[in-house]
Amino acid sequence: MRQFGKKSIAFIAAASLVFLFVAGGASTAAAGKKIKSKKSEGKLVSLDPEAGTMIVKEKGKKRIYQVKFEGSVLKRTTSTMNAKPVKLMEIPVGAPVIVYWKPDPKDKKIRHARKVDAPKVPEDLLEQYD
């Protein structure tokens, strides 16, 4: 019968722990499926800080997004205009916007805006946002 030294036993124990950690992480990842961000484009119709909403007209339809005007960078809806950070209320109504959002895990009809970009768009291309 073969005898194991202290180093061999430590190696087997460490390898077992790594296996359990990896296997446990894989099952946790599968159970807590990550929701991916989506991207929509349109024109800003309105912002309502009291209701925490923003309405964007996309291909003729008005879409409502839940937004957070204040808070830490990780929790609020971030915004840029012409590639520079701005407060969400600084984006003018009628501006073309790109909204990065996630659906609510419980109600897929609710959209949570994570980031709003108001890019500089040439005048002749503005019609496509109506």
N, C-alpha and C positions, 0 to 999 in steps of 0.2 A: 504494500500500500504506500502511496506517495504522500509525503508530508509537505504541508504548505508552510512557508515562512511568514513572518509578520508582514513583510512587504506585499506578498501575494494576497493575503487576507485583506489588507487595506485597499489594494487595487480592486479586488472583487467587490468590496463594500462601496467604494467610490463609483464604480461602474454601475452598480445596482441603483444607487441614488440618482445618477444622471439619467438612467433609463426611466425611472419612476417620474422624475421631473419632466422629461420630454413627453412621455406618454400622458401625463396629467395635463400638461400645457396644451397638447393637441386636442384633447377632449374638451377642455375649457373653451378653446377657440371655436370649436365646432358648435358648442352650445350657445355661446354669446356671439352670434354672427354679426360682423361689423356692417353697418349701413354705410354705403358709399355716397359721396356727394354727387349731386347732379348739377347741370349748368343750363340756365335759361337766359334768353335775351329778349329785350323789349324796351319800352319807354316808361319812365317813372310817371305814374299818375298822381299818387299822393303818399304822404308819410303821416302817421298818426302816433306821436310819442305816448299819448295817454293810453291808447289801445294796444300799443306795441306792435303795430302792423304797417305794412307797406303794400301798395297796390301797383302792379306793373302790367301794362298792356302788352300781351304777347300774341302775335299773329291774330289780332282782332279780338282776343279774349282777355278779360281782366283776371289776373291771378292775385290772390292775397298771400302775403308772406308774413310769418311771425318774425319780429326783429327785437333785438335788445339794444337799446340806444346807449346805455351806460354799463360800466363794469370793467372787469379785467379783460385783457386782450383775449384770453382763452374762452371767456363766456359771452362777450358782447359781439354784435354783428360788426365786423370791421368793414371799412369802406375806403375807396380811393377814387380820385378824380384826376384824369390825365396822368396816371401812374404815381400820384402823390397821395399820402394818407390825408384824409379829411374826416370831419364828423359827418355822420349820415345826413343830418339836417342841412348840410352845406350843398348837397347835390340838388340842383334845381329841378323842379317839376318839368317834365317834358324831355329831360335828358335821356339819351339812350343808356341803358344799363345792362350789365351782365351780372346775373345773380347765381351764386353758388349756394346750393341749399341741400338739406336732407329731409326726407319725409319723416313724420312723427312715427315712432315705433308702434304706437297703439292705433293711430288713425292716419292712414296713408294719404288722406285728402289734405291734411295739415302740412304746410311747408315751413321749415325753419331756415331762414336765411343766415348763412354763416359769413358770407362776404358779398359786398356789392361793389362792382367796378363801374365807374362812369368814364369810358374811354373817350378820347378825342376822336370824333368821327367827322370826315369831310361832309360838307353840306349835301353833295350829290348822292351820298349813300344813306342819308337820314331817312329817306322814304321807306326803306326796307324794315324799319322798326315799327311802323304803324300797324 
